[in-house]
Amino acid sequence: MKTRTKASGTLRLLVSMLVATLVSAQVAPQPDGWPQFTYQGIITEPSALKYNPTGEFIFPSVFHAGYYLDEPLGEWYLYYAPHDNPGGVSLMYSDSLEGPWTEYASNPVISNVWAGHYSVPHVSSAMAFWNPDAGRLFVYFHGSNSVTRWAETDDGVTFDYGGIAVRNSMGGPNVTESSYARVFFHPDPSEYKYAMFYMGNELDNVRRIRLAESHNGRDWVVDPDYVVAPGPEEGANVSGANLWEWNDQLYVVYHASSGKTYARTIDSSLREVGEVPILLHKASGVGDDVGRVASPDIVTFEEETYLFYESGARLSALIAWAKVV
């Protein structure tokens, strides 16, 4: 009896050690020199904002307005939107990435009704990208969830409707949502100049990261394969992906159902992706820095690196920022 007890105890210990090893192996070690972001605060305080239909805001997109635009309101523009109906792409501006940020007086700059083009329950997830071929700022957004659109502007506040960039049918017959897009220059411009990561939901209700490519930022081709599908670490869904380069390595960065943001190595074709995620950032749990971290937008300027992101539960999130200190 004693022998059996000892053996079973040893077996339980071995099983526990194996489980712990498997759990820890779900996240790859952070590379040397990996940025450690420190929470700095909330940018979109609902009580301080004139346009605040839902008390929550998502998907920050930072644009260097002073570099591209004539007579901008500030050096930096921050686009964001409510998640819930009616949404509405909104703008804040600042002369510093560290704020203070000022709300644009006539938000939203893109609403859920655009006469002659669409009338939808909501528009959200704005992505600002300077298109050098057009010489204009393109802002991509979804509305509703089945369509990613874009609009074009010379000043960042008055827009011309562009059209539909990606719709469900472009991703295949099982796709039910095509939203939360980030656009960037293709790291391998031999075939396409621009690329897009976006979230594709399917009939199985699992959200994955998809890839679209374009010659001009207007007409897009969706790749049939996934960029990132959720694994044991991430949970049921992944979304909010962006391309990021750090220490000469490309990464796809994104958030997951776990409430954390991750990075995976990716090659210049955007098709060879690391199998195990690296933790990018999670809430510290101290003070206001609690809950979910999502939709990462990383900006490096004058040797300082900043992270703008959604902070908090999915339907009550606010825009927060962190900094490598």
Secondary structure as GFF3:
##gff-version 3
##sequence-region A 1 325
A	DSSP	alpha_helix	2	24	.	.	.	ID=ss1
A	DSSP	beta_strand	37	42	.	.	.	ID=ss2
A	DSSP	three_ten_helix	46	48	.	.	.	ID=ss3
A	DSSP	beta_strand	58	63	.	.	.	ID=ss4
A	DSSP	alpha_helix	65	68	.	.	.	ID=ss5
A	DSSP	beta_strand	76	81	.	.	.	ID=ss6
A	DSSP	beta_strand	90	94	.	.	.	ID=ss7
A	DSSP	beta_strand	102	103	.	.	.	ID=ss8
A	DSSP	beta_strand	113	114	.	.	.	ID=ss9
A	DSSP	beta_strand	118	119	.	.	.	ID=ss10
A	DSSP	beta_strand	124	131	.	.	.	ID=ss11
A	DSSP	beta_strand	136	142	.	.	.	ID=ss12
A	DSSP	beta_strand	147	153	.	.	.	ID=ss13
A	DSSP	beta_strand	159	167	.	.	.	ID=ss14
A	DSSP	three_ten_helix	168	171	.	.	.	ID=ss15
A	DSSP	beta_strand	175	185	.	.	.	ID=ss16
A	DSSP	beta_strand	194	202	.	.	.	ID=ss17
A	DSSP	beta_strand	207	214	.	.	.	ID=ss18
A	DSSP	beta_strand	220	222	.	.	.	ID=ss19
A	DSSP	beta_strand	238	246	.	.	.	ID=ss20
A	DSSP	beta_strand	249	256	.	.	.	ID=ss21
A	DSSP	beta_strand	261	265	.	.	.	ID=ss22
A	DSSP	beta_strand	278	281	.	.	.	ID=ss23
A	DSSP	beta_strand	293	301	.	.	.	ID=ss24
A	DSSP	beta_strand	304	311	.	.	.	ID=ss25
A	DSSP	beta_strand	318	324	.	.	.	ID=ss26
###
